[in-house]
């Protein structure tokens, strides 16, 4: 059905500048031989179609902008 990649998952919204800074900081924190960071863009249109089960909340950081 799919490949399990989740260990710790964070949902964040970033401006382009904040994304670049976060990416740089993460690159300096991980061991590239053993660690993996997946950064997945989600446009506002796709975000609005997200299915949330349980107590998760997607509203506080809901992105705005152009669809994919």
PDB file of N, CA, C and O in Angstrom, chain B, residues numbered from 101:
ATOM      1  N   UNK B 101       0.820  -1.189   0.000  1.00  0.00           N
ATOM      2  CA  UNK B 101       0.000   0.000   0.000  1.00  0.00           C
ATOM      3  C   UNK B 101       0.862   1.250   0.000  1.00  0.00           C
ATOM      4  O   UNK B 101       0.549   2.212  -0.702  1.00  0.00           O
ATOM      5  N   UNK B 102       1.919   1.258   0.755  1.00  0.00           N
ATOM      6  CA  UNK B 102       2.815   2.414   0.808  1.00  0.00           C
ATOM      7  C   UNK B 102       4.051   2.070   1.604  1.00  0.00           C
ATOM      8  O   UNK B 102       4.101   1.036   2.271  1.00  0.00           O
ATOM      9  N   UNK B 103       5.041   2.927   1.536  1.00  0.00           N
ATOM     10  CA  UNK B 103       6.279   2.735   2.282  1.00  0.00           C
ATOM     11  C   UNK B 103       6.223   3.558   3.563  1.00  0.00           C
ATOM     12  O   UNK B 103       5.924   4.752   3.525  1.00  0.00           O
ATOM     13  N   UNK B 104       6.508   2.924   4.692  1.00  0.00           N
ATOM     14  CA  UNK B 104       6.504   3.630   5.966  1.00  0.00           C
ATOM     15  C   UNK B 104       7.771   4.466   6.061  1.00  0.00           C
ATOM     16  O   UNK B 104       8.881   3.934   6.057  1.00  0.00           O
ATOM     17  N   UNK B 105       7.596   5.771   6.147  1.00  0.00           N
ATOM     18  CA  UNK B 105       8.748   6.658   6.299  1.00  0.00           C
ATOM     19  C   UNK B 105       8.643   7.492   7.568  1.00  0.00           C
ATOM     20  O   UNK B 105       9.609   8.152   7.953  1.00  0.00           O
ATOM     21  N   UNK B 106       7.493   7.474   8.220  1.00  0.00           N
ATOM     22  CA  UNK B 106       7.248   8.355   9.353  1.00  0.00           C
ATOM     23  C   UNK B 106       7.944   7.877  10.619  1.00  0.00           C
ATOM     24  O   UNK B 106       7.821   6.713  11.000  1.00  0.00           O
ATOM     25  N   UNK B 107       8.649   8.745  11.247  1.00  0.00           N
ATOM     26  CA  UNK B 107       9.162   8.543  12.592  1.00  0.00           C
ATOM     27  C   UNK B 107       8.674   9.734  13.420  1.00  0.00           C
ATOM     28  O   UNK B 107       8.020   9.554  14.447  1.00  0.00           O
ATOM     29  N   UNK B 108       8.983  10.905  12.984  1.00  0.00           N
ATOM     30  CA  UNK B 108       8.432  12.138  13.552  1.00  0.00           C
ATOM     31  C   UNK B 108       7.984  12.985  12.373  1.00  0.00           C
ATOM     32  O   UNK B 108       8.741  13.189  11.424  1.00  0.00           O
ATOM     33  N   UNK B 109       6.770  13.470  12.433  1.00  0.00           N
ATOM     34  CA  UNK B 109       6.222  14.255  11.340  1.00  0.00           C
ATOM     35  C   UNK B 109       5.795  15.604  11.887  1.00  0.00           C
ATOM     36  O   UNK B 109       5.153  15.686  12.934  1.00  0.00           O
ATOM     37  N   UNK B 110       6.151  16.651  11.178  1.00  0.00           N
ATOM     38  CA  UNK B 110       5.776  18.003  11.549  1.00  0.00           C
ATOM     39  C   UNK B 110       5.107  18.649  10.342  1.00  0.00           C
ATOM     40  O   UNK B 110       5.595  18.537   9.218  1.00  0.00           O
ATOM     41  N   UNK B 111       4.004  19.314  10.579  1.00  0.00           N
ATOM     42  CA  UNK B 111       3.329  20.071   9.526  1.00  0.00           C
ATOM     43  C   UNK B 111       3.614  21.534   9.801  1.00  0.00           C
ATOM     44  O   UNK B 111       3.276  22.053  10.866  1.00  0.00           O
ATOM     45  N   UNK B 112       4.236  22.197   8.839  1.00  0.00           N
ATOM     46  CA  UNK B 112       4.656  23.589   9.020  1.00  0.00           C
ATOM     47  C   UNK B 112       4.277  24.403   7.790  1.00  0.00           C
ATOM     48  O   UNK B 112       4.209  23.875   6.680  1.00  0.00           O
ATOM     49  N   UNK B 113       4.034  25.670   7.995  1.00  0.00           N
ATOM     50  CA  UNK B 113       3.898  26.581   6.860  1.00  0.00           C
ATOM     51  C   UNK B 113       5.068  27.558   6.935  1.00  0.00           C
ATOM     52  O   UNK B 113       5.371  28.106   7.995  1.00  0.00           O
ATOM     53  N   UNK B 114       5.712  27.764   5.800  1.00  0.00           N
ATOM     54  CA  UNK B 114       6.901  28.606   5.739  1.00  0.00           C
ATOM     55  C   UNK B 114       6.764  29.618   4.619  1.00  0.00           C
ATOM     56  O   UNK B 114       6.190  29.328   3.570  1.00  0.00           O
ATOM     57  N   UNK B 115       7.294  30.801   4.848  1.00  0.00           N
ATOM     58  CA  UNK B 115       7.519  31.738   3.751  1.00  0.00           C
ATOM     59  C   UNK B 115       8.739  31.196   2.999  1.00  0.00           C
ATOM     60  O   UNK B 115       9.470  30.364   3.535  1.00  0.00           O
ATOM     61  N   UNK B 116       8.964  31.653   1.777  1.00  0.00           N
ATOM     62  CA  UNK B 116      10.163  31.173   1.059  1.00  0.00           C
ATOM     63  C   UNK B 116      11.463  31.405   1.844  1.00  0.00           C
ATOM     64  O   UNK B 116      12.351  30.552   1.842  1.00  0.00           O
ATOM     65  N   UNK B 117      11.570  32.554   2.510  1.00  0.00           N
ATOM     66  CA  UNK B 117      12.789  32.848   3.276  1.00  0.00           C
ATOM     67  C   UNK B 117      12.926  31.916   4.475  1.00  0.00           C
ATOM     68  O   UNK B 117      14.011  31.403   4.747  1.00  0.00           O
ATOM     69  N   UNK B 118      11.831  31.699   5.186  1.00  0.00           N
ATOM     70  CA  UNK B 118      11.867  30.828   6.354  1.00  0.00           C
ATOM     71  C   UNK B 118      12.158  29.387   5.941  1.00  0.00           C
ATOM     72  O   UNK B 118      12.872  28.670   6.642  1.00  0.00           O
ATOM     73  N   UNK B 119      11.608  28.964   4.809  1.00  0.00           N
ATOM     74  CA  UNK B 119      11.890  27.613   4.314  1.00  0.00           C
ATOM     75  C   UNK B 119      13.376  27.460   4.021  1.00  0.00           C
ATOM     76  O   UNK B 119      13.984  26.461   4.407  1.00  0.00           O
ATOM     77  N   UNK B 120      13.961  28.431   3.348  1.00  0.00           N
ATOM     78  CA  UNK B 120      15.388  28.352   3.024  1.00  0.00           C
ATOM     79  C   UNK B 120      16.230  28.299   4.290  1.00  0.00           C
ATOM     80  O   UNK B 120      17.177  27.517   4.368  1.00  0.00           O
ATOM     81  N   UNK B 121      15.897  29.121   5.284  1.00  0.00           N
ATOM     82  CA  UNK B 121      16.635  29.123   6.541  1.00  0.00           C
ATOM     83  C   UNK B 121      16.468  27.788   7.277  1.00  0.00           C
ATOM     84  O   UNK B 121      17.441  27.229   7.783  1.00  0.00           O
ATOM     85  N   UNK B 122      15.245  27.287   7.332  1.00  0.00           N
ATOM     86  CA  UNK B 122      14.985  26.017   8.016  1.00  0.00           C
ATOM     87  C   UNK B 122      15.702  24.872   7.330  1.00  0.00           C
ATOM     88  O   UNK B 122      16.245  23.984   7.988  1.00  0.00           O
ATOM     89  N   UNK B 123      15.702  24.892   6.015  1.00  0.00           N
ATOM     90  CA  UNK B 123      16.387  23.842   5.249  1.00  0.00           C
ATOM     91  C   UNK B 123      17.879  23.836   5.562  1.00  0.00           C
ATOM     92  O   UNK B 123      18.480  22.778   5.753  1.00  0.00           O
ATOM     93  N   UNK B 124      18.468  25.024   5.613  1.00  0.00           N
ATOM     94  CA  UNK B 124      19.891  25.132   5.943  1.00  0.00           C
ATOM     95  C   UNK B 124      20.172  24.626   7.354  1.00  0.00           C
ATOM     96  O   UNK B 124      21.127  23.881   7.575  1.00  0.00           O
ATOM     97  N   UNK B 125      19.340  25.032   8.300  1.00  0.00           N
ATOM     98  CA  UNK B 125      19.539  24.608   9.683  1.00  0.00           C
ATOM     99  C   UNK B 125      19.391  23.096   9.824  1.00  0.00           C
ATOM    100  O   UNK B 125      20.182  22.452  10.513  1.00  0.00           O
ATOM    101  N   UNK B 126      18.378  22.533   9.172  1.00  0.00           N
ATOM    102  CA  UNK B 126      18.183  21.081   9.233  1.00  0.00           C
ATOM    103  C   UNK B 126      19.366  20.333   8.623  1.00  0.00           C
ATOM    104  O   UNK B 126      19.816  19.324   9.166  1.00  0.00           O
ATOM    105  N   UNK B 127      19.861  20.828   7.504  1.00  0.00           N
ATOM    106  CA  UNK B 127      21.011  20.184   6.853  1.00  0.00           C
ATOM    107  C   UNK B 127      22.211  20.146   7.789  1.00  0.00           C
ATOM    108  O   UNK B 127      22.994  19.197   7.759  1.00  0.00           O
ATOM    109  N   UNK B 128      22.357  21.171   8.616  1.00  0.00           N
ATOM    110  CA  UNK B 128      23.463  21.212   9.567  1.00  0.00           C
ATOM    111  C   UNK B 128      23.243  20.344  10.787  1.00  0.00           C
ATOM    112  O   UNK B 128      24.196  20.028  11.500  1.00  0.00           O
ATOM    113  N   UNK B 129      22.000  19.952  11.043  1.00  0.00           N
ATOM    114  CA  UNK B 129      21.682  19.172  12.240  1.00  0.00           C
ATOM    115  C   UNK B 129      21.676  17.665  12.007  1.00  0.00           C
ATOM    116  O   UNK B 129      21.903  16.891  12.937  1.00  0.00           O
ATOM    117  N   UNK B 130      21.420  17.250  10.780  1.00  0.00           N
ATOM    118  CA  UNK B 130      21.274  15.817  10.535  1.00  0.00           C
ATOM    119  C   UNK B 130      22.594  15.174  10.150  1.00  0.00           C
ATOM    120  O   UNK B 130      23.540  15.847   9.742  1.00  0.00           O
ATOM    121  N   UNK B 131      22.637  13.871  10.287  1.00  0.00           N
ATOM    122  CA  UNK B 131      23.735  13.069   9.754  1.00  0.00           C
ATOM    123  C   UNK B 131      23.207  12.490   8.451  1.00  0.00           C
ATOM    124  O   UNK B 131      22.388  11.571   8.464  1.00  0.00           O
ATOM    125  N   UNK B 132      23.666  13.018   7.340  1.00  0.00           N
ATOM    126  CA  UNK B 132      23.134  12.643   6.025  1.00  0.00           C
ATOM    127  C   UNK B 132      23.345  11.163   5.691  1.00  0.00           C
ATOM    128  O   UNK B 132      22.721  10.648   4.763  1.00  0.00           O
ATOM    129  N   UNK B 133      24.215  10.476   6.432  1.00  0.00           N
ATOM    130  CA  UNK B 133      24.427   9.050   6.169  1.00  0.00           C
ATOM    131  C   UNK B 133      23.401   8.173   6.872  1.00  0.00           C
ATOM    132  O   UNK B 133      23.220   7.013   6.501  1.00  0.00           O
ATOM    133  N   UNK B 134      22.728   8.713   7.881  1.00  0.00           N
ATOM    134  CA  UNK B 134      21.757   7.900   8.623  1.00  0.00           C
ATOM    135  C   UNK B 134      20.382   8.545   8.768  1.00  0.00           C
ATOM    136  O   UNK B 134      19.408   7.845   9.045  1.00  0.00           O
ATOM    137  N   UNK B 135      20.280   9.850   8.589  1.00  0.00           N
ATOM    138  CA  UNK B 135      19.021  10.575   8.793  1.00  0.00           C
ATOM    139  C   UNK B 135      18.386  10.957   7.460  1.00  0.00           C
ATOM    140  O   UNK B 135      19.057  11.022   6.430  1.00  0.00           O
ATOM    141  N   UNK B 136      17.090  11.206   7.499  1.00  0.00           N
ATOM    142  CA  UNK B 136      16.375  11.652   6.304  1.00  0.00           C
ATOM    143  C   UNK B 136      15.349  12.698   6.713  1.00  0.00           C
ATOM    144  O   UNK B 136      14.658  12.543   7.720  1.00  0.00           O
ATOM    145  N   UNK B 137      15.256  13.751   5.935  1.00  0.00           N
ATOM    146  CA  UNK B 137      14.231  14.779   6.117  1.00  0.00           C
ATOM    147  C   UNK B 137      13.502  14.904   4.794  1.00  0.00           C
ATOM    148  O   UNK B 137      14.119  15.108   3.749  1.00  0.00           O
ATOM    149  N   UNK B 138      12.192  14.782   4.844  1.00  0.00           N
ATOM    150  CA  UNK B 138      11.355  14.941   3.662  1.00  0.00           C
ATOM    151  C   UNK B 138      10.613  16.264   3.794  1.00  0.00           C
ATOM    152  O   UNK B 138       9.895  16.478   4.770  1.00  0.00           O
ATOM    153  N   UNK B 139      10.781  17.147   2.825  1.00  0.00           N
ATOM    154  CA  UNK B 139      10.056  18.419   2.806  1.00  0.00           C
ATOM    155  C   UNK B 139       9.105  18.351   1.624  1.00  0.00           C
ATOM    156  O   UNK B 139       9.525  18.307   0.468  1.00  0.00           O
ATOM    157  N   UNK B 140       7.813  18.343   1.936  1.00  0.00           N
ATOM    158  CA  UNK B 140       6.794  18.160   0.906  1.00  0.00           C
ATOM    159  C   UNK B 140       5.945  19.409   0.779  1.00  0.00           C
ATOM    160  O   UNK B 140       5.269  19.784   1.737  1.00  0.00           O
ATOM    161  N   UNK B 141       5.956  20.067  -0.372  1.00  0.00           N
ATOM    162  CA  UNK B 141       5.098  21.237  -0.544  1.00  0.00           C
ATOM    163  C   UNK B 141       3.642  20.812  -0.711  1.00  0.00           C
ATOM    164  O   UNK B 141       3.342  19.810  -1.361  1.00  0.00           O
ATOM    165  N   UNK B 142       2.759  21.582  -0.119  1.00  0.00           N
ATOM    166  CA  UNK B 142       1.324  21.346  -0.258  1.00  0.00           C
ATOM    167  C   UNK B 142       0.676  22.696  -0.548  1.00  0.00           C
ATOM    168  O   UNK B 142       0.726  23.607   0.279  1.00  0.00           O
ATOM    169  N   UNK B 143       0.072  22.817  -1.721  1.00  0.00           N
ATOM    170  CA  UNK B 143      -0.565  24.083  -2.067  1.00  0.00           C
ATOM    171  C   UNK B 143      -1.881  24.234  -1.304  1.00  0.00           C
ATOM    172  O   UNK B 143      -2.383  23.273  -0.722  1.00  0.00           O
ATOM    173  N   UNK B 144      -2.427  25.431  -1.313  1.00  0.00           N
ATOM    174  CA  UNK B 144      -3.658  25.722  -0.576  1.00  0.00           C
ATOM    175  C   UNK B 144      -4.818  24.855  -1.059  1.00  0.00           C
ATOM    176  O   UNK B 144      -5.630  24.405  -0.251  1.00  0.00           O
ATOM    177  N   UNK B 145      -4.905  24.618  -2.360  1.00  0.00           N
ATOM    178  CA  UNK B 145      -6.007  23.802  -2.895  1.00  0.00           C
ATOM    179  C   UNK B 145      -5.897  22.361  -2.400  1.00  0.00           C
ATOM    180  O   UNK B 145      -6.902  21.761  -2.018  1.00  0.00           O
ATOM    181  N   UNK B 146      -4.692  21.805  -2.402  1.00  0.00           N
ATOM    182  CA  UNK B 146      -4.498  20.437  -1.912  1.00  0.00           C
ATOM    183  C   UNK B 146      -4.705  20.375  -0.402  1.00  0.00           C
ATOM    184  O   UNK B 146      -5.274  19.412   0.111  1.00  0.00           O
ATOM    185  N   UNK B 147      -4.246  21.394   0.304  1.00  0.00           N
ATOM    186  CA  UNK B 147      -4.415  21.440   1.759  1.00  0.00           C
ATOM    187  C   UNK B 147      -5.892  21.370   2.124  1.00  0.00           C
ATOM    188  O   UNK B 147      -6.270  20.690   3.078  1.00  0.00           O
ATOM    189  N   UNK B 148      -6.727  22.076   1.360  1.00  0.00           N
ATOM    190  CA  UNK B 148      -8.162  22.107   1.673  1.00  0.00           C
ATOM    191  C   UNK B 148      -8.822  20.751   1.434  1.00  0.00           C
ATOM    192  O   UNK B 148      -9.915  20.498   1.943  1.00  0.00           O
ATOM    193  N   UNK B 149      -8.171  19.875   0.664  1.00  0.00           N
ATOM    194  CA  UNK B 149      -8.713  18.540   0.397  1.00  0.00           C
ATOM    195  C   UNK B 149      -8.173  17.484   1.368  1.00  0.00           C
ATOM    196  O   UNK B 149      -8.542  16.313   1.283  1.00  0.00           O
ATOM    197  N   UNK B 150      -7.303  17.900   2.284  1.00  0.00           N
ATOM    198  CA  UNK B 150      -6.699  16.967   3.221  1.00  0.00           C
ATOM    199  C   UNK B 150      -7.780  16.308   4.081  1.00  0.00           C
ATOM    200  O   UNK B 150      -8.725  16.962   4.521  1.00  0.00           O
ATOM    201  N   UNK B 151      -7.627  15.040   4.306  1.00  0.00           N
ATOM    202  CA  UNK B 151      -8.530  14.290   5.180  1.00  0.00           C
ATOM    203  C   UNK B 151      -7.833  14.128   6.519  1.00  0.00           C
ATOM    204  O   UNK B 151      -6.722  13.602   6.581  1.00  0.00           O
ATOM    205  N   UNK B 152      -8.466  14.568   7.578  1.00  0.00           N
ATOM    206  CA  UNK B 152      -7.896  14.492   8.917  1.00  0.00           C
ATOM    207  C   UNK B 152      -8.779  13.583   9.751  1.00  0.00           C
ATOM    208  O   UNK B 152      -9.984  13.812   9.857  1.00  0.00           O
ATOM    209  N   UNK B 153      -8.191  12.559  10.340  1.00  0.00           N
ATOM    210  CA  UNK B 153      -8.915  11.636  11.211  1.00  0.00           C
ATOM    211  C   UNK B 153      -8.454  11.831  12.644  1.00  0.00           C
ATOM    212  O   UNK B 153      -7.284  12.131  12.885  1.00  0.00           O
ATOM    213  N   UNK B 154      -9.341  11.667  13.576  1.00  0.00           N
ATOM    214  CA  UNK B 154      -8.966  11.795  14.977  1.00  0.00           C
ATOM    215  C   UNK B 154      -8.874  13.238  15.413  1.00  0.00           C
ATOM    216  O   UNK B 154      -9.617  14.093  14.930  1.00  0.00           O
ATOM    217  N   UNK B 155      -7.962  13.506  16.327  1.00  0.00           N
ATOM    218  CA  UNK B 155      -7.881  14.811  16.959  1.00  0.00           C
ATOM    219  C   UNK B 155      -6.964  15.792  16.248  1.00  0.00           C
ATOM    220  O   UNK B 155      -6.789  16.914  16.721  1.00  0.00           O
ATOM    221  N   UNK B 156      -6.385  15.406  15.144  1.00  0.00           N
ATOM    222  CA  UNK B 156      -5.478  16.293  14.420  1.00  0.00           C
ATOM    223  C   UNK B 156      -6.219  17.531  13.943  1.00  0.00           C
ATOM    224  O   UNK B 156      -7.413  17.479  13.648  1.00  0.00           O
ATOM    225  N   UNK B 157      -5.502  18.639  13.871  1.00  0.00           N
ATOM    226  CA  UNK B 157      -6.084  19.909  13.451  1.00  0.00           C
ATOM    227  C   UNK B 157      -5.216  20.502  12.358  1.00  0.00           C
ATOM    228  O   UNK B 157      -4.008  20.650  12.543  1.00  0.00           O
ATOM    229  N   UNK B 158      -5.803  20.843  11.229  1.00  0.00           N
ATOM    230  CA  UNK B 158      -5.017  21.436  10.152  1.00  0.00           C
ATOM    231  C   UNK B 158      -5.263  22.929  10.004  1.00  0.00           C
ATOM    232  O   UNK B 158      -4.598  23.572   9.191  1.00  0.00           O
ATOM    233  N   UNK B 159      -6.172  23.492  10.742  1.00  0.00           N
ATOM    234  CA  UNK B 159      -6.558  24.882  10.545  1.00  0.00           C
ATOM    235  C   UNK B 159      -5.529  25.933  10.955  1.00  0.00           C
ATOM    236  O   UNK B 159      -5.356  26.895  10.208  1.00  0.00           O
ATOM    237  N   UNK B 160      -4.829  25.819  12.096  1.00  0.00           N
ATOM    238  CA  UNK B 160      -3.990  26.936  12.522  1.00  0.00           C
ATOM    239  C   UNK B 160      -2.942  27.367  11.501  1.00  0.00           C
ATOM    240  O   UNK B 160      -2.659  28.560  11.386  1.00  0.00           O
ATOM    241  N   UNK B 161      -2.369  26.444  10.770  1.00  0.00           N
ATOM    242  CA  UNK B 161      -1.314  26.792   9.826  1.00  0.00           C
ATOM    243  C   UNK B 161      -1.740  26.637   8.383  1.00  0.00           C
ATOM    244  O   UNK B 161      -0.894  26.434   7.512  1.00  0.00           O
ATOM    245  N   UNK B 162      -3.027  26.728   8.107  1.00  0.00           N
ATOM    246  CA  UNK B 162      -3.496  26.487   6.761  1.00  0.00           C
ATOM    247  C   UNK B 162      -2.900  27.495   5.781  1.00  0.00           C
ATOM    248  O   UNK B 162      -3.022  28.704   5.980  1.00  0.00           O
ATOM    249  N   UNK B 163      -2.251  26.997   4.718  1.00  0.00           N
ATOM    250  CA  UNK B 163      -1.577  27.888   3.769  1.00  0.00           C
ATOM    251  C   UNK B 163      -2.558  28.629   2.874  1.00  0.00           C
ATOM    252  O   UNK B 163      -3.705  28.220   2.696  1.00  0.00           O
ATOM    253  N   UNK B 164      -2.078  29.715   2.325  1.00  0.00           N
ATOM    254  CA  UNK B 164      -2.840  30.481   1.339  1.00  0.00           C
ATOM    255  C   UNK B 164      -1.981  30.582   0.089  1.00  0.00           C
ATOM    256  O   UNK B 164      -0.780  30.317   0.143  1.00  0.00           O
ATOM    257  N   UNK B 165      -2.555  30.947  -0.995  1.00  0.00           N
ATOM    258  CA  UNK B 165      -1.763  31.110  -2.200  1.00  0.00           C
ATOM    259  C   UNK B 165      -2.350  30.367  -3.377  1.00  0.00           C
ATOM    260  O   UNK B 165      -3.503  29.937  -3.364  1.00  0.00           O
ATOM    261  N   UNK B 166      -1.529  30.232  -4.386  1.00  0.00           N
ATOM    262  CA  UNK B 166      -1.943  29.645  -5.648  1.00  0.00           C
ATOM    263  C   UNK B 166      -2.052  28.130  -5.553  1.00  0.00           C
ATOM    264  O   UNK B 166      -1.277  27.491  -4.841  1.00  0.00           O
ATOM    265  N   UNK B 167      -3.032  27.545  -6.284  1.00  0.00           N
ATOM    266  CA  UNK B 167      -3.097  26.078  -6.345  1.00  0.00           C
ATOM    267  C   UNK B 167      -1.898  25.521  -7.115  1.00  0.00           C
ATOM    268  O   UNK B 167      -1.213  26.256  -7.827  1.00  0.00           O
ATOM    269  N   UNK B 168      -1.650  24.214  -6.965  1.00  0.00           N
ATOM    270  CA  UNK B 168      -0.530  23.567  -7.664  1.00  0.00           C
ATOM    271  C   UNK B 168      -0.768  23.546  -9.163  1.00  0.00           C
ATOM    272  O   UNK B 168       0.067  23.042  -9.914  1.00  0.00           O
TER     273      UNK B 168
END
